[in-house]
Amino acid sequence: MVEEQELLKIRPQTLDDFSGQDKLKRLLGLTLEASKDREEVPPHILLHGPAGFGKTTLAYIIANGMGLTMLEVHAPSVEKSEELAAQLSSIRGACVVFVDEIHRLKKRIQESLYRTMEDFVVMHNDVLLQMPKFSFIGATTEFGTLTSPMRDRFGLVIALTDYSDEEIGKIIARTSKVLQIAITEDACELIASRSRTTPRVANRLIATCRDVAQ
């Protein structure tokens, strides 16, 4: 299996290292460069697509590319709006707030975010607090279940599309290189054909193949 430290090693750190999704990368690259030129945080961004396609990785790339820290929130673990407000009130400087599985936030919690995303304020302990500017990034596998007002708060909505076997092969080759695994071109193609066009599945198969070979 791929250990936690290895997952961090194989996660691309830049858009150039991220294989596939060329249209997405061009749009995102332009947005980040424009934000840098204006010395602003990027607009709020919603990433949607199947599980394992790289939404979390892209959130890290955005934060790294802008030199921002990242507050990561796992939506299913948030039961009350006050819990999320407490996390947001801890922000002390420009950053990325990444909410994974954002569709899992209860409707009333989504509603509590509308003003926060628009005006950069948060209600915590009955006090309205001004927040530093931040980029809110949501990731979802169920775009249609988000409320329309929530979707409208994002300045950039990006859909991750299917990967080709060739793109998956490039991911396999890169991961093998990072993990120092010798692999042939034929092996890359074979693993790619079994990866269900999903980078996460491809990386798991590489780890399994390494264990079997060892």
C-alpha positions in Angstrom: 0.0 0.0 0.0 1.0 3.6 -0.5 1.9 5.1 2.9 0.9 8.6 4.0 4.4 10.0 3.4 4.5 8.5 -0.1 1.1 10.0 -0.9 2.6 13.4 -0.1 5.6 12.7 -2.3 3.5 11.6 -5.3 1.0 14.5 -5.1 1.9 17.1 -7.8 2.9 20.4 -6.4 2.4 22.5 -9.6 0.0 22.6 -12.5 2.9 21.5 -14.8 3.3 18.3 -12.8 -0.5 17.6 -12.9 -1.2 15.3 -15.9 -4.4 15.6 -17.9 -7.2 18.2 -17.5 -5.4 20.5 -20.0 -8.4 22.9 -20.5 -8.8 23.1 -16.7 -5.1 23.8 -16.2 -5.1 26.6 -18.8 -8.1 28.4 -17.2 -6.8 27.9 -13.6 -3.3 29.0 -14.6 -4.6 32.2 -16.1 -6.8 32.9 -13.0 -3.9 32.4 -10.6 -1.5 34.5 -12.6 -4.1 37.3 -12.8 -4.6 37.1 -9.1 -0.9 37.3 -8.5 -0.6 40.4 -10.7 -3.3 42.1 -8.7 -1.8 40.9 -5.4 -5.1 39.3 -4.5 -6.3 35.9 -3.4 -7.9 33.9 -6.2 -11.7 33.9 -6.5 -13.7 31.3 -4.8 -13.4 28.1 -6.8 -15.7 25.0 -7.0 -14.2 21.8 -8.3 -16.6 19.0 -9.3 -16.0 15.6 -10.8 -15.7 11.9 -9.9 -13.9 10.7 -6.8 -10.1 10.2 -7.3 -9.8 12.7 -10.2 -7.5 15.2 -8.3 -9.8 17.8 -6.7 -7.9 17.8 -3.4 -4.6 17.9 -5.2 -5.7 20.9 -7.2 -6.6 22.7 -4.0 -3.1 22.1 -2.7 -1.6 23.3 -6.0 -3.6 26.5 -5.8 -2.5 27.2 -2.2 1.1 26.3 -3.0 1.1 28.4 -6.2 -0.2 31.4 -4.4 2.1 31.0 -1.4 -1.0 30.6 0.9 -1.6 28.4 3.9 -4.6 26.1 3.7 -7.4 25.4 6.2 -8.8 22.0 5.3 -12.4 21.2 6.3 -14.0 17.7 5.9 -17.7 18.6 5.4 -19.2 15.3 6.7 -17.5 16.0 10.1 -19.2 19.4 10.5 -22.5 19.0 12.4 -23.3 22.7 13.2 -22.6 26.0 11.6 -21.0 27.1 14.9 -18.3 24.4 14.4 -17.4 25.8 11.0 -17.5 29.4 12.3 -15.0 28.5 15.0 -12.6 27.1 12.4 -13.0 30.1 10.2 -12.5 32.6 13.0 -9.1 31.1 13.6 -7.8 32.5 10.2 -5.1 35.1 10.8 -4.0 35.9 7.3 -4.8 35.4 3.6 -5.3 31.7 2.9 -7.2 29.0 1.1 -10.2 27.4 2.9 -10.7 24.0 1.3 -14.0 22.2 2.0 -14.0 18.6 0.7 -17.3 16.9 -0.1 -19.0 20.3 0.3 -22.3 18.8 -0.8 -22.3 17.0 2.5 -22.7 20.3 4.4 -26.3 20.6 5.8 -28.4 23.2 4.0 -28.4 25.6 7.0 -24.6 25.4 7.2 -24.3 26.2 3.5 -26.6 29.2 4.1 -24.4 30.4 7.0 -21.5 30.6 4.5 -23.2 33.0 2.0 -22.3 36.2 3.8 -18.9 34.8 4.8 -18.0 34.2 1.2 -19.3 37.5 0.0 -18.2 39.9 2.7 -15.4 38.0 4.5 -17.1 38.1 7.9 -18.1 35.3 10.3 -20.5 35.2 13.2 -18.8 33.5 16.2 -20.0 33.5 19.8 -22.6 36.1 18.8 -19.9 38.5 17.5 -19.5 39.4 13.9 -15.8 39.2 13.0 -14.1 40.6 10.0 -11.9 38.0 8.3 -8.8 38.4 6.2 -9.4 37.9 2.5 -9.4 34.2 1.6 -10.1 31.9 -1.4 -12.9 29.4 -0.6 -12.4 26.1 -2.6 -15.1 23.5 -2.5 -14.8 20.0 -3.9 -17.8 17.8 -4.7 -18.7 14.6 -6.5 -22.4 15.7 -6.5 -22.6 19.1 -8.1 -26.4 19.0 -8.6 -27.1 18.5 -4.8 -25.5 21.9 -3.9 -28.0 24.7 -3.4 -28.2 27.2 -6.3 -27.3 30.1 -4.0 -24.2 28.2 -2.9 -23.1 27.5 -6.4 -23.6 31.2 -7.3 -21.1 32.3 -4.7 -18.2 30.7 -6.6 -16.4 32.9 -9.1 -15.0 29.9 -10.9 -16.8 26.6 -11.4 -14.6 23.9 -12.9 -15.6 20.4 -14.0 -12.9 17.7 -14.1 -13.3 15.5 -17.2 -12.4 11.9 -18.0 -8.8 11.0 -18.3 -7.5 9.1 -21.4 -5.4 6.0 -21.0 -2.5 8.0 -22.3 -2.9 10.6 -19.6 -3.2 7.9 -16.9 0.0 6.3 -18.4 1.8 9.6 -17.8 0.6 9.7 -14.2 1.8 6.1 -13.7 5.2 6.9 -15.2 5.6 10.0 -12.9 4.4 8.1 -9.8 6.8 5.2 -10.5 9.7 7.7 -10.9 8.9 9.4 -7.6 8.6 6.1 -5.8 11.8 4.8 -7.6 10.0 1.9 -9.2 11.4 0.6 -12.5 8.6 0.1 -14.9 8.3 -0.6 -18.7 6.2 1.2 -21.1 4.1 -1.9 -21.7 3.5 -2.2 -17.9 2.4 1.5 -17.8 -0.1 0.8 -20.6 -1.4 -2.3 -18.9 -1.9 -0.7 -15.6 -3.6 2.3 -17.3 -6.1 0.1 -19.0 -7.1 -1.4 -15.6 -7.3 2.0 -13.8 -10.9 2.9 -14.8 -9.6 6.3 -16.0 -9.0 7.3 -12.4 -5.6 8.6 -11.1 -6.3 7.4 -7.6 -6.9 3.8 -8.8 -3.8 3.9 -11.0 -1.6 4.9 -8.0 -3.1 2.1 -5.9 -2.4 -0.4 -8.6 1.2 0.7 -8.8 1.6 0.2 -5.1 0.1 -3.3 -5.4 2.3 -4.2 -8.3 5.3 -3.0 -6.4 4.4 -5.2 -3.4 3.9 -8.3 -5.7 7.2 -7.7 -7.4 9.0 -7.3 -4.1 
